[in-house]
Amino acid sequence: MSGDIVYADLKHSSSERSSSCQRSDSNHHGIFLKVACAMIIILLAIVIVLSILVIQFKSARHTQVNNESKEKYCSGQNKSETSTSIVSFNSSTARKSCPSEDWELHGGKCYLVAKDKKSWDESKDDCVMKNSHLMVIQDFTDVIFLWQNLHASEFYWIGLRLPAGGEPWTWMDNSTFDSWLFSKKEKKPQTRSRKCGQVSHTEIANENCEKRQYWICQM
């Protein structure tokens, strides 16, 4: 009888321990599941946040690229319009060719540098016969031509006159001489003889209109 009681007690005690272990394992399993679920939720949140940041970055980059493209396009349009206006302006004055090989095309203008010598009036008449006029220096296109084509030691008649009584120097088109383009030098003291303008490689000077020298026609 006593042996049965002891066996029953041992069996009951064993059952209690087994039940306790099962409850402990169940508790650990539950905790593990909770931790795993929490980690999964955190990972999902991180993935969602990263996805949002990537989408925002791509959207911002796309907007920046579009803005840069628009700026380049607008800049290109402005340059194109400017170039078109310049071409239109130049085409209205530029010549595709000059009358003969004696003439030189430069900056849309034709120039002829005479190889013989005449007075200023004779030089002017020669240019008129060639459907042109003595050179009038209007812009840097003319100045650059002079620098590139004149002999440094020679003077050439141009379409510049010094009216009786002195200043101001006047071009053949009645415009006033502007010294900011080319320096002017009073070569000789003023006398009663008529003075005309002559140009060298570096300067413009007055000279007796009857003197015979080279000249430059322009058209």
MDTraj code that builds the backbone (N, CA, C; nanometers):
import mdtraj as md
import numpy as np

residues = "MET SER GLY ASP ILE VAL TYR ALA ASP LEU LYS HIS SER SER SER GLU ARG SER SER SER CYS GLN ARG SER ASP SER ASN HIS HIS GLY ILE PHE LEU LYS VAL ALA CYS ALA MET ILE ILE ILE LEU LEU ALA ILE VAL ILE VAL LEU SER ILE LEU VAL ILE GLN PHE LYS SER ALA ARG HIS THR GLN VAL ASN ASN GLU SER LYS GLU LYS TYR CYS SER GLY GLN ASN LYS SER GLU THR SER THR SER ILE VAL SER PHE ASN SER SER THR ALA ARG LYS SER CYS PRO SER GLU ASP TRP GLU LEU HIS GLY GLY LYS CYS TYR LEU VAL ALA LYS ASP LYS LYS SER TRP ASP GLU SER LYS ASP ASP CYS VAL MET LYS ASN SER HIS LEU MET VAL ILE GLN ASP PHE THR ASP VAL ILE PHE LEU TRP GLN ASN LEU HIS ALA SER GLU PHE TYR TRP ILE GLY LEU ARG LEU PRO ALA GLY GLY GLU PRO TRP THR TRP MET ASP ASN SER THR PHE ASP SER TRP LEU PHE SER LYS LYS GLU LYS LYS PRO GLN THR ARG SER ARG LYS CYS GLY GLN VAL SER HIS THR GLU ILE ALA ASN GLU ASN CYS GLU LYS ARG GLN TYR TRP ILE CYS GLN MET".split()
xyz = np.array([
    [0.0832, -0.1202, 0.0000],
    [0.0000, 0.0000, 0.0000],
    [0.0859, 0.1240, 0.0000],
    [0.1801, 0.1195, 0.0796],
    [0.2706, 0.2343, 0.0857],
    [0.3509, 0.2487, -0.0407],
    [0.3815, 0.1336, -0.1060],
    [0.4548, 0.1411, -0.2332],
    [0.3727, 0.2029, -0.3412],
    [0.2444, 0.1775, -0.3446],
    [0.1554, 0.2400, -0.4425],
    [0.1492, 0.3890, -0.4228],
    [0.1493, 0.4303, -0.2994],
    [0.1409, 0.5731, -0.2697],
    [0.2658, 0.6426, -0.3182],
    [0.3795, 0.5785, -0.2917],
    [0.5052, 0.6398, -0.3349],
    [0.5119, 0.6490, -0.4860],
    [0.4674, 0.5457, -0.5543],
    [0.4693, 0.5477, -0.7025],
    [0.3772, 0.6530, -0.7574],
    [0.2635, 0.6639, -0.6934],
    [0.1667, 0.7662, -0.7373],
    [0.2236, 0.9038, -0.7180],
    [0.2904, 0.9202, -0.6045],
    [0.3499, 1.0530, -0.5780],
    [0.4581, 1.0851, -0.6789],
    [0.5408, 0.9845, -0.7098],
    [0.6485, 1.0069, -0.8062],
    [0.5925, 1.0377, -0.9432],
    [0.4867, 0.9631, -0.9783],
    [0.4246, 0.9868, -1.1092],
    [0.3648, 1.1248, -1.1174],
    [0.2972, 1.1644, -1.0083],
    [0.2363, 1.2984, -1.0044],
    [0.3427, 1.4059, -1.0121],
    [0.4548, 1.3793, -0.9365],
    [0.5652, 1.4771, -0.9368],
    [0.6287, 1.4874, -1.0738],
    [0.6422, 1.3736, -1.1407],
    [0.6997, 1.3740, -1.2753],
    [0.6102, 1.4469, -1.3730],
    [0.4820, 1.4248, -1.3574],
    [0.3841, 1.4924, -1.4450],
    [0.3901, 1.6418, -1.4252],
    [0.4057, 1.6856, -1.3008],
    [0.4134, 1.8281, -1.2729],
    [0.5373, 1.8904, -1.3361],
    [0.6526, 1.8150, -1.3246],
    [0.7758, 1.8681, -1.3844],
    [0.7639, 1.8771, -1.5356],
    [0.7045, 1.7735, -1.5944],
    [0.6869, 1.7749, -1.7412],
    [0.5973, 1.8883, -1.7840],
    [0.4933, 1.9089, -1.7076],
    [0.4012, 2.0192, -1.7399],
    [0.4702, 2.1532, -1.7250],
    [0.5550, 2.1622, -1.6210],
    [0.6276, 2.2879, -1.5989],
    [0.7253, 2.3155, -1.7122],
    [0.7919, 2.2092, -1.7592],
    [0.8864, 2.2263, -1.8706],
    [0.8142, 2.2668, -1.9975],
    [0.6975, 2.2057, -2.0187],
    [0.6198, 2.2401, -2.1382],
    [0.5770, 2.3867, -2.1340],
    [0.5332, 2.4292, -2.0124],
    [0.4924, 2.5699, -1.9997],
    [0.6107, 2.6625, -2.0231],
    [0.7297, 2.6229, -1.9713],
    [0.8501, 2.7047, -1.9904],
    [0.8873, 2.7134, -2.1374],
    [0.8833, 2.5958, -2.2066],
    [0.9138, 2.5952, -2.3499],
    [0.8132, 2.6785, -2.4262],
    [0.6914, 2.6704, -2.3858],
    [0.5864, 2.7487, -2.4532],
    [0.6098, 2.8978, -2.4332],
    [0.6518, 2.9338, -2.3121],
    [0.6788, 3.0758, -2.2848],
    [0.7960, 3.1265, -2.3690],
    [0.9051, 3.0459, -2.3763],
    [1.0204, 3.0849, -2.4571],
    [0.9833, 3.0961, -2.6044],
    [0.9007, 3.0012, -2.6487],
    [0.8581, 3.0030, -2.7898],
    [0.7756, 3.1278, -2.8195],
    [0.6891, 3.1620, -2.7236],
    [0.6064, 3.2816, -2.7430],
    [0.6911, 3.4091, -2.7487],
    [0.7912, 3.4127, -2.6594],
    [0.8790, 3.5300, -2.6583],
    [0.9564, 3.5398, -2.7905],
    [1.0059, 3.4238, -2.8373],
    [1.0799, 3.4219, -2.9635],
    [0.9934, 3.4696, -3.0792],
    [0.8674, 3.4230, -3.0804],
    [0.7749, 3.4648, -3.1862],
    [0.7503, 3.6156, -3.1809],
    [0.7339, 3.6661, -3.0596],
    [0.7105, 3.8093, -3.0455],
    [0.8309, 3.8912, -3.0940],
    [0.9529, 3.8451, -3.0535],
    [1.0743, 3.9150, -3.0964],
    [1.0889, 3.9095, -3.2490],
    [1.0622, 3.7880, -3.3034],
    [1.0721, 3.7729, -3.4482],
    [0.9728, 3.8634, -3.5199],
    [0.8510, 3.8669, -3.4703],
    [0.7486, 3.9551, -3.5305],
    [0.7900, 4.1020, -3.5220],
    [0.8454, 4.1400, -3.4057],
    [0.8891, 4.2788, -3.3888],
    [1.0012, 4.3131, -3.4869],
    [1.0960, 4.2174, -3.5039],
    [1.2057, 4.2419, -3.5975],
    [1.1552, 4.2520, -3.7413],
    [1.0594, 4.1651, -3.7738],
    [1.0017, 4.1693, -3.9086],
    [0.9327, 4.3037, -3.9329],
    [0.8573, 4.3492, -3.8317],
    [0.7877, 4.4781, -3.8445],
    [0.8884, 4.5917, -3.8608],
    [0.9981, 4.5861, -3.7807],
    [1.1017, 4.6902, -3.7905],
    [1.1670, 4.6876, -3.9282],
    [1.1975, 4.5676, -3.9788],
    [1.2582, 4.5561, -4.1116],
    [1.1653, 4.6090, -4.2202],
    [1.0356, 4.5749, -4.2072],
    [0.9383, 4.6262, -4.3040],
    [0.9318, 4.7792, -4.2995],
    [0.9372, 4.8338, -4.1786],
    [0.9346, 4.9804, -4.1648],
    [1.0578, 5.0429, -4.2288],
    [1.1748, 4.9784, -4.2068],
    [1.2980, 5.0298, -4.2666],
    [1.2909, 5.0246, -4.4192],
    [1.2395, 4.9115, -4.4707],
    [1.2262, 4.8970, -4.6161],
    [1.1327, 5.0028, -4.6733],
    [1.0214, 5.0278, -4.6031],
    [0.9252, 5.1285, -4.6497],
    [0.9881, 5.2671, -4.6493],
    [1.0595, 5.3005, -4.5410],
    [1.1237, 5.4324, -4.5323],
    [1.2283, 5.4492, -4.6419],
    [1.3115, 5.3455, -4.6625],
    [1.4125, 5.3514, -4.7672],
    [1.3491, 5.3656, -4.9057],
    [1.2383, 5.2937, -4.9273],
    [1.1686, 5.3041, -5.0560],
    [1.1178, 5.4454, -5.0785],
    [1.0629, 5.5072, -4.9749],
    [1.0129, 5.6449, -4.9865],
    [1.1274, 5.7405, -5.0172],
    [1.2424, 5.7219, -4.9458],
    [1.3575, 5.8089, -4.9701],
    [1.4104, 5.7937, -5.1125],
    [1.4177, 5.6700, -5.1634],
    [1.4644, 5.6463, -5.2999],
    [1.3720, 5.7121, -5.4008],
    [1.2401, 5.6976, -5.3785],
    [1.1422, 5.7583, -5.4696],
    [1.1559, 5.9100, -5.4694],
    [1.1726, 5.9684, -5.3487],
    [1.1886, 6.1138, -5.3401],
    [1.3171, 6.1593, -5.4084],
    [1.4264, 6.0844, -5.3902],
    [1.5533, 6.1198, -5.4536],
    [1.5419, 6.1146, -5.6051],
    [1.4786, 6.0069, -5.6564],
    [1.4612, 5.9958, -5.8006],
    [1.3745, 6.1087, -5.8547],
    [1.2698, 6.1441, -5.7786],
    [1.1820, 6.2524, -5.8223],
    [1.2557, 6.3852, -5.8251],
    [1.3371, 6.4113, -5.7205],
    [1.4141, 6.5359, -5.7158],
    [1.5165, 6.5403, -5.8274],
    [1.5832, 6.4256, -5.8527],
    [1.6831, 6.4200, -5.9595],
    [1.6191, 6.4420, -6.0954],
    [1.5015, 6.3822, -6.1135],
    [1.4295, 6.3993, -6.2405],
    [1.3910, 6.5448, -6.2624],
    [1.3457, 6.6094, -6.1541],
    [1.3102, 6.7513, -6.1637],
    [1.4316, 6.8366, -6.1967],
    [1.5472, 6.8054, -6.1310],
    [1.6700, 6.8807, -6.1574],
    [1.7136, 6.8637, -6.3024],
    [1.7081, 6.7399, -6.3526],
    [1.7464, 6.7149, -6.4915],
    [1.6555, 6.7902, -6.5874],
    [1.5264, 6.7906, -6.5581],
    [1.4321, 6.8637, -6.6435],
    [1.4614, 7.0127, -6.6433],
    [1.4916, 7.0663, -6.5229],
    [1.5220, 7.2095, -6.5148],
    [1.6490, 7.2436, -6.5917],
    [1.7538, 7.1560, -6.5781],
    [1.8773, 7.1801, -6.6527],
    [1.8537, 7.1724, -6.8031],
    [1.7694, 7.0778, -6.8442],
    [1.7387, 7.0652, -6.9870],
    [1.6665, 7.1885, -7.0376],
    [1.5729, 7.2397, -6.9550],
    [1.4997, 7.3601, -6.9943],
    [1.5933, 7.4791, -7.0049],
    [1.6877, 7.4903, -6.9045],
    [1.7819, 7.6017, -6.9077],
    [1.8703, 7.5944, -7.0311],
    [1.9202, 7.4733, -7.0637],
    [2.0042, 7.4575, -7.1819],
    [1.9256, 7.4898, -7.3075],
    [1.8007, 7.4456, -7.3096],
    [1.7180, 7.4716, -7.4272],
    [1.6936, 7.6202, -7.4457],
    [1.6582, 7.6866, -7.3316],
    [1.6337, 7.8311, -7.3395],
    [1.7608, 7.9048, -7.3777],
    [1.8761, 7.8618, -7.3176],
    [2.0034, 7.9250, -7.3516],
    [2.0352, 7.9052, -7.4984],
    [2.0110, 7.7827, -7.5467],
    [2.0346, 7.7551, -7.6884],
    [1.9454, 7.8374, -7.7778],
    [1.8197, 7.8561, -7.7342],
    [1.7272, 7.9382, -7.8123],
    [1.7739, 8.0817, -7.8195],
    [1.8203, 8.1334, -7.7023],
    [1.8677, 8.2720, -7.6996],
    [1.9894, 8.2900, -7.7894],
    [2.0847, 8.1913, -7.7803],
    [2.2030, 8.1993, -7.8646],
    [2.1658, 8.1894, -8.0108],
    [2.0674, 8.1007, -8.0380],
    [2.0257, 8.0833, -8.1770],
    [1.9615, 8.2103, -8.2297],
    [1.8775, 8.2727, -8.1431],
    [1.8126, 8.3963, -8.1852],
    [1.9153, 8.5070, -8.2059],
    [2.0155, 8.5128, -8.1122],
    [2.1197, 8.6139, -8.1262],
    [2.2003, 8.5921, -8.2532],
    [2.2382, 8.4643, -8.2753],
    [2.3153, 8.4322, -8.3956],
    [2.2359, 8.4647, -8.5211],
    [2.1041, 8.4330, -8.5161],
    [2.0200, 8.4605, -8.6321],
    [2.0126, 8.6092, -8.6607],
    [1.9994, 8.6894, -8.5508],
    [1.9918, 8.8339, -8.5707],
    [2.1224, 8.8891, -8.6250],
    [2.2368, 8.8320, -8.5743],
    [2.3670, 8.8773, -8.6232],
    [2.3827, 8.8409, -8.7695],
    [2.3455, 8.7156, -8.8025],
    [2.3566, 8.6724, -8.9414],
    [2.2682, 8.7566, -9.0310],
    [2.1462, 8.7860, -8.9822],
    [2.0554, 8.8681, -9.0615],
    [2.1130, 9.0063, -9.0842],
    [2.1736, 9.0634, -8.9762],
    [2.2326, 9.1957, -8.9881],
    [2.3496, 9.1937, -9.0845],
    [2.4375, 9.0912, -9.0683],
    [2.5547, 9.0833, -9.1550],
    [2.5165, 9.0557, -9.2996],
    [2.4142, 8.9730, -9.3184],
    [2.3769, 8.9373, -9.4546],
    [2.3218, 9.0564, -9.5312],
    [2.2712, 9.1554, -9.4548],
    [2.2179, 9.2727, -9.5233],
    [2.3297, 9.3616, -9.5786],
    [2.4505, 9.3487, -9.5186],
    [2.5614, 9.4332, -9.5642],
    [2.6732, 9.3540, -9.6313],
    [2.6770, 9.2230, -9.6034],
    [2.7866, 9.1418, -9.6566],
    [2.7707, 9.1163, -9.8057],
    [2.8838, 9.1000, -9.8744],
    [2.8861, 9.0659, -10.0160],
    [2.9435, 8.9259, -10.0292],
    [2.8854, 8.8485, -10.1191],
    [2.9345, 8.7126, -10.1383],
    [3.0646, 8.7120, -10.2170],
    [3.0849, 8.8112, -10.3008],
    [3.2079, 8.8169, -10.3798],
    [3.2369, 8.9608, -10.4184],
    [3.3614, 8.9853, -10.4546],
    [3.4034, 9.1187, -10.4977],
    [3.4126, 9.1228, -10.6506],
    [3.4169, 9.2432, -10.7102],
    [3.4128, 9.2559, -10.8561],
    [3.5232, 9.1815, -10.9298],
    [3.6448, 9.1777, -10.8754],
    [3.7557, 9.1116, -10.9448],
    [3.8597, 9.0686, -10.8431],
    [3.9660, 9.0047, -10.8928],
    [4.0721, 8.9579, -10.8043],
    [4.1526, 9.0717, -10.7444],
    [4.1422, 9.1916, -10.8026],
    [4.2132, 9.3067, -10.7459],
    [4.1544, 9.3486, -10.6117],
    [4.0284, 9.3121, -10.5899],
    [3.9601, 9.3477, -10.4665],
    [3.9795, 9.2360, -10.3635],
    [3.9765, 9.2762, -10.2367],
    [3.9885, 9.1773, -10.1293],
    [3.8647, 9.1828, -10.0409],
    [3.8065, 9.0660, -10.0185],
    [3.6891, 9.0556, -9.9320],
    [3.7334, 9.0394, -9.7873],
    [3.6797, 9.1254, -9.7007],
    [3.7152, 9.1187, -9.5588],
    [3.5967, 9.1679, -9.4759],
    [3.5451, 9.0803, -9.3898],
    [3.4361, 9.1202, -9.3008],
    [3.3117, 9.1672, -9.3731],
    [3.2839, 9.1092, -9.4915],
    [3.1642, 9.1472, -9.5661],
    [3.1807, 9.2728, -9.6493],
    [3.3025, 9.3279, -9.6556],
    [3.3287, 9.4466, -9.7355],
    [3.4387, 9.4165, -9.8368],
    [3.4375, 9.4896, -9.9465],
    [3.5408, 9.4736, -10.0490],
    [3.6333, 9.5954, -10.0472],
    [3.7634, 9.5693, -10.0525],
    [3.8638, 9.6750, -10.0500],
    [3.9578, 9.6585, -10.1701],
    [4.0007, 9.7718, -10.2219],
    [4.1017, 9.7706, -10.3274],
    [4.2124, 9.8672, -10.2884],
    [4.3347, 9.8165, -10.2761],
    [4.4503, 9.8996, -10.2442],
    [4.5226, 9.9305, -10.3750],
    [4.5221, 10.0578, -10.4148],
    [4.5815, 10.0972, -10.5438],
    [4.7315, 10.0742, -10.5446],
    [4.7840, 10.0426, -10.6645],
    [4.9265, 10.0151, -10.6807],
    [5.0013, 10.1299, -10.7478],
    [4.9271, 10.2330, -10.7884],
    [4.9937, 10.3529, -10.8411],
    [4.9556, 10.4717, -10.7546],
    [5.0044, 10.5919, -10.7876],
    [4.9840, 10.7076, -10.7018],
    [4.9104, 10.8186, -10.7772],
    [4.8170, 10.8815, -10.7058],
    [4.7410, 10.9930, -10.7606],
    [4.7118, 11.0931, -10.6498],
    [4.6581, 11.2092, -10.6904],
    [4.6145, 11.3074, -10.5910],
    [4.4866, 11.2560, -10.5240],
    [4.4446, 11.3268, -10.4198],
    [4.3243, 11.2836, -10.3485],
    [4.2031, 11.2879, -10.4402],
    [4.1845, 11.3967, -10.5168],
    [4.0689, 11.4078, -10.6063],
    [4.0729, 11.3006, -10.7154],
    [4.1897, 11.2747, -10.7716],
    [4.2016, 11.1710, -10.8738],
    [4.1722, 11.0322, -10.8151],
    [4.2162, 11.0114, -10.6930],
    [4.1883, 10.8840, -10.6252],
    [4.0384, 10.8672, -10.6012],
    [3.9741, 10.9770, -10.5591],
    [3.8293, 10.9722, -10.5359],
    [3.7564, 10.9398, -10.6661],
    [3.7956, 11.0036, -10.7764],
    [3.7304, 10.9791, -10.9056],
    [3.7521, 10.8356, -10.9524],
    [3.8706, 10.7822, -10.9260],
    [3.8981, 10.6442, -10.9652],
    [3.8059, 10.5467, -10.8908],
    [3.7856, 10.5719, -10.7639],
    [3.6954, 10.4853, -10.6869],
    [3.5524, 10.4957, -10.7396],
    [3.5091, 10.6179, -10.7742],
    [3.3731, 10.6369, -10.8277],
    [3.3568, 10.5583, -10.9577],
    [3.4596, 10.5603, -11.0432],
    [3.4545, 10.4858, -11.1681],
    [3.4439, 10.3346, -11.1426],
    [3.4884, 10.2892, -11.0298],
    [3.4802, 10.1477, -10.9928],
    [3.3555, 10.1188, -10.9087],
    [3.2590, 10.2112, -10.9104],
    [3.1337, 10.1966, -10.8334],
    [3.1611, 10.1785, -10.6836],
    [3.2568, 10.2543, -10.6331],
    [3.2942, 10.2476, -10.4923],
    [3.3262, 10.3881, -10.4423],
    [3.3935, 10.3979, -10.3300],
    [3.4318, 10.5282, -10.2743],
    [3.5614, 10.5118, -10.1980],
    [3.6293, 10.6228, -10.1740],
    [3.7488, 10.6180, -10.0895],
    [3.7101, 10.5635, -9.9511],
    [3.7982, 10.4894, -9.8929],
    [3.7680, 10.4175, -9.7689],
    [3.7208, 10.5094, -9.6568],
    [3.6142, 10.4661, -9.5894],
    [3.5627, 10.5337, -9.4706],
    [3.5754, 10.4355, -9.3549],
    [3.6532, 10.4715, -9.2554],
    [3.6755, 10.3814, -9.1412],
    [3.5585, 10.3940, -9.0448],
    [3.4755, 10.2895, -9.0419],
    [3.3532, 10.2934, -8.9613],
    [3.3582, 10.2025, -8.8398],
    [3.4354, 10.0934, -8.8459],
    [3.4361, 9.9954, -8.7367],
    [3.5687, 9.9202, -8.7359],
    [3.5803, 9.8252, -8.6454],
    [3.7051, 9.7511, -8.6309],
    [3.7315, 9.6574, -8.7487],
    [3.6292, 9.6253, -8.8267],
    [3.6522, 9.5482, -8.9489],
    [3.7472, 9.6241, -9.0402],
    [3.7224, 9.7547, -9.0553],
    [3.8096, 9.8386, -9.1379],
    [3.9498, 9.8503, -9.0777],
    [3.9552, 9.8677, -8.9454],
    [4.0844, 9.8846, -8.8780],
    [4.1695, 9.7587, -8.8936],
    [4.1080, 9.6419, -8.8753],
    [4.1823, 9.5165, -8.8877],
    [4.2332, 9.4977, -9.0298],
    [4.1520, 9.5366, -9.1293],
    [4.1984, 9.5268, -9.2680],
    [4.3245, 9.6107, -9.2883],
    [4.3255, 9.7313, -9.2345],
    [4.4429, 9.8184, -9.2480],
    [4.5648, 9.7561, -9.1817],
    [4.5476, 9.7018, -9.0620],
    [4.6603, 9.6406, -8.9926],
    [4.7186, 9.5240, -9.0728],
    [4.6326, 9.4514, -9.1396],
    [4.6760, 9.3294, -9.2084],
    [4.7310, 9.3544, -9.3487],
    [4.6955, 9.4680, -9.4117],
    [4.7253, 9.4830, -9.5535],
    [4.8116, 9.6035, -9.5926],
    [4.8356, 9.6946, -9.5017],
    [4.9136, 9.8124, -9.5394],
    [5.0609, 9.7965, -9.5055],
    [5.1451, 9.8547, -9.5884],
    [5.2877, 9.8608, -9.5582],
    [5.3099, 9.9666, -9.4503],
    [5.3906, 9.9317, -9.3535],
    [5.4086, 10.0202, -9.2380],
    [5.4673, 10.1552, -9.2755],
    [5.5439, 10.1616, -9.3827],
    [5.6129, 10.2867, -9.4178],
    [5.5354, 10.3730, -9.5176],
    [5.4190, 10.3300, -9.5618],
    [5.3433, 10.4025, -9.6643],
    [5.2167, 10.4665, -9.6071],
    [5.1739, 10.5756, -9.6760],
    [5.0456, 10.6386, -9.6468],
    [4.9541, 10.6211, -9.7678],
    [4.8218, 10.6143, -9.7411],
    [4.7220, 10.5910, -9.8453],
    [4.6068, 10.6894, -9.8270],
    [4.5596, 10.7446, -9.9404],
    [4.4445, 10.8342, -9.9334],
    [4.3204, 10.7564, -9.8879],
    [4.2404, 10.8196, -9.8022],
    [4.1107, 10.7665, -9.7610],
    [4.0083, 10.8785, -9.7734],
    [3.8822, 10.8441, -9.7549],
    [3.7754, 10.9419, -9.7753],
    [3.7558, 11.0367, -9.6594],
    [3.8622, 11.1057, -9.6199],
    [3.8582, 11.1983, -9.5072],
    [3.9105, 11.3338, -9.5515],
    [3.8367, 11.4384, -9.5156],
    [3.8756, 11.5750, -9.5563],
    [3.8813, 11.6653, -9.4345],
    [3.9661, 11.7650, -9.4449],
    [3.9752, 11.8661, -9.3401],
    [3.9196, 11.9956, -9.3985],
    [3.7967, 12.0339, -9.3599],
    [3.7337, 12.1536, -9.4186],
    [3.8153, 12.2799, -9.3948],
    [3.7930, 12.3782, -9.4798],
    [3.8625, 12.5070, -9.4647],
    [3.8337, 12.5629, -9.3259],
    [3.9372, 12.6105, -9.2610],
    [3.9205, 12.6652, -9.1268],
    [3.9550, 12.5650, -9.0179],
    [3.9877, 12.4423, -9.0585],
    [4.0328, 12.3464, -8.9561],
    [3.9287, 12.2435, -8.9175],
    [3.9143, 12.2213, -8.7893],
    [3.8256, 12.1176, -8.7369],
    [3.6802, 12.1445, -8.7759],
    [3.5949, 12.0411, -8.7803],
    [3.6312, 11.9017, -8.7543],
    [3.6643, 11.8253, -8.8821],
    [3.7405, 11.7209, -8.8684],
    [3.7647, 11.6320, -8.9796],
    [3.6322, 11.5650, -9.0172],
    [3.6081, 11.5503, -9.1478],
    [3.4791, 11.4963, -9.1938],
    [3.5000, 11.3880, -9.2990],
    [3.4266, 11.2777, -9.2859],
    [3.4306, 11.1706, -9.3851],
    [3.3473, 11.2077, -9.5072],
    [3.3654, 11.1358, -9.6151],
    [3.2926, 11.1649, -9.7385],
    [3.1419, 11.1483, -9.7239],
    [3.0981, 11.0670, -9.6264],
    [2.9537, 11.0520, -9.6024],
    [2.9018, 11.1575, -9.5052],
    [2.9860, 11.2609, -9.4792],
    [2.9531, 11.3750, -9.3918],
    [2.9499, 11.3410, -9.2427],
    [2.9925, 11.2209, -9.2051],
    [3.0031, 11.1890, -9.0626],
    [3.1349, 11.2434, -9.0082],
    [3.1380, 11.2734, -8.8802],
    [3.2565, 11.3325, -8.8172],
    [3.3572, 11.2244, -8.7792],
    [3.4840, 11.2542, -8.7955],
    [3.5896, 11.1599, -8.7599],
    [3.5878, 11.1310, -8.6103],
    [3.5991, 11.0027, -8.5748],
    [3.5995, 10.9610, -8.4347],
    [3.7344, 10.8988, -8.4027],
    [3.8115, 10.9645, -8.3172],
    [3.9496, 10.9200, -8.2916],
    [3.9575, 10.7950, -8.2057],
    [3.8465, 10.7468, -8.1522],
    [3.8555, 10.6273, -8.0679],
    [3.8841, 10.5020, -8.1510],
    [3.8545, 10.5073, -8.2805],
    [3.8836, 10.3934, -8.3674],
    [4.0276, 10.3948, -8.4167],
    [4.0780, 10.5136, -8.4482],
    [4.2123, 10.5245, -8.5063],
    [4.2714, 10.6581, -8.4645],
    [4.3945, 10.6587, -8.4214],
    [4.4563, 10.7838, -8.3758],
    [4.4816, 10.8792, -8.4929],
    [4.4719, 11.0083, -8.4644],
    [4.4922, 11.1117, -8.5663],
    [4.6138, 11.1955, -8.5292],
    [4.6930, 11.2285, -8.6292],
    [4.8143, 11.3073, -8.6058],
    [4.8184, 11.4257, -8.7012],
    [4.8437, 11.5436, -8.6447],
    [4.8611, 11.6628, -8.7277],
    [5.0039, 11.6598, -8.7808],
    [5.0178, 11.6201, -8.9034],
    [5.1511, 11.5947, -8.9581],
    [5.2291, 11.7225, -8.9874],
    [5.1584, 11.8254, -9.0333],
    [5.2263, 11.9499, -9.0690],
    [5.1459, 12.0674, -9.0158],
    [5.2097, 12.1827, -8.9963],
    [5.1350, 12.3018, -8.9553],
    [5.0292, 12.3372, -9.0602],
    [4.9174, 12.3911, -9.0141],
    [4.8094, 12.4265, -9.1053],
    [4.8510, 12.5406, -9.1981],
    [4.8209, 12.5239, -9.3263],
    [4.8440, 12.6291, -9.4254],
    [4.7153, 12.6496, -9.5030],
    [4.7220, 12.7383, -9.6021],
    [4.6014, 12.7650, -9.6814],
    [4.5712, 12.6532, -9.7803],
    [4.6641, 12.5655, -9.8054],
    [4.6392, 12.4555, -9.8977],
    [4.5379, 12.3580, -9.8373],
    [4.4584, 12.2985, -9.9259],
    [4.3541, 12.2071, -9.8813],
    [4.4159, 12.0792, -9.8251],
    [4.3609, 12.0350, -9.7134],
    [4.4155, 11.9175, -9.6479],
    [4.3180, 11.7996, -9.6610],
    [4.3758, 11.6810, -9.6850],
    [4.2965, 11.5586, -9.6950],
    [4.3554, 11.4534, -9.6017],
    [4.2765, 11.3531, -9.5756],
    [4.3198, 11.2506, -9.4818],
    [4.3926, 11.1355, -9.5495],
    [4.4981, 11.0908, -9.4850],
    [4.5729, 10.9751, -9.5322],
    [4.5946, 10.8812, -9.4135],
    [4.6049, 10.7533, -9.4433],
    [4.6187, 10.6554, -9.3359],
    [4.7437, 10.5712, -9.3575],
    [4.8083, 10.5349, -9.2474],
    [4.9207, 10.4420, -9.2510],
    [4.8794, 10.3170, -9.1732],
    [4.9756, 10.2351, -9.1464],
    [4.9482, 10.1142, -9.0704],
    [4.9022, 10.1442, -8.9282],
    [4.9384, 10.2612, -8.8762],
    [4.9124, 10.2904, -8.7352],
    [4.8377, 10.4205, -8.7079],
    [4.8289, 10.5110, -8.8060],
    [4.7710, 10.6417, -8.7752],
    [4.7097, 10.7076, -8.8983],
    [4.6298, 10.8104, -8.8696],
    [4.5727, 10.8960, -8.9736],
    [4.6354, 11.0340, -8.9595],
    [4.6712, 11.0948, -9.0717],
    [4.7348, 11.2273, -9.0687],
    [4.6807, 11.3130, -9.1824],
    [4.6952, 11.4429, -9.1672],
    [4.6556, 11.5352, -9.2735],
    [4.7699, 11.5526, -9.3735],
    [4.7326, 11.5792, -9.4993],
    [4.8330, 11.5986, -9.6031],
    [4.7742, 11.6854, -9.7132],
    [4.8595, 11.7583, -9.7826],
    [4.8166, 11.8384, -9.8974],
    [4.7456, 11.7480, -9.9980],
    [4.6228, 11.7840, -10.0338],
    [4.5408, 11.6985, -10.1201],
    [4.6009, 11.6782, -10.2587],
    [4.6946, 11.7637, -10.2981],
    [4.7544, 11.7510, -10.4307],
    [4.8692, 11.6498, -10.4348],
    [4.9130, 11.6058, -10.3208],
    [5.0234, 11.5109, -10.3181],
    [4.9803, 11.3789, -10.3825],
    [5.0692, 11.3166, -10.4552],
    [5.0383, 11.1908, -10.5229],
    [5.0852, 11.0732, -10.4365],
    [4.9902, 10.9866, -10.4074],
    [5.0234, 10.8688, -10.3286],
    [4.9171, 10.7600, -10.3485],
    [4.9368, 10.6442, -10.2884],
    [4.8438, 10.5334, -10.3006],
    [4.7089, 10.5696, -10.2392],
    [4.6066, 10.4908, -10.2680],
    [4.4749, 10.5135, -10.2088],
    [4.4025, 10.3806, -10.1893],
    [4.2909, 10.3846, -10.1164],
    [4.2126, 10.2635, -10.0870],
    [4.0667, 10.2899, -10.1241],
    [4.0128, 10.2072, -10.2123],
    [3.8696, 10.2122, -10.2451],
    [3.7955, 10.1093, -10.1614],
    [3.6685, 10.1363, -10.1383],
    [3.5868, 10.0487, -10.0540],
    [3.4461, 10.0398, -10.1115],
    [3.3869, 9.9195, -10.1008],
    [3.2470, 9.9041, -10.1417],
    [3.1785, 9.7978, -10.0570],
])
top = md.Topology()
chain = top.add_chain()
for i, resn in enumerate(residues, 1):
    res = top.add_residue(resn, chain, resSeq=i)
    for name in ("N", "CA", "C"):
        top.add_atom(name, md.element.get_by_symbol(name[0]), res)
traj = md.Trajectory(xyz[None], top)
